[in-house]
């Protein structure tokens, strides 16, 4: 499973817990839905930001492993 999916599953569990707490506190269902949609959007944005591949900075070539100098022929 990708780290994006794992992050989203965890975020959905948090949203479900918060929605249940709001329901038990007698919050109006429409506002529970609005809050859940907003949190889901924030979860997708943060999951994307945390799991996307980073672009190398411009002007800096990618680092490569240097090979040790070869021994002179004897």
Secondary structure as UniProt FT lines:
FT   HELIX           3..24
FT   TURN            25..26
FT   HELIX           29..51
FT   TURN            58..59
//
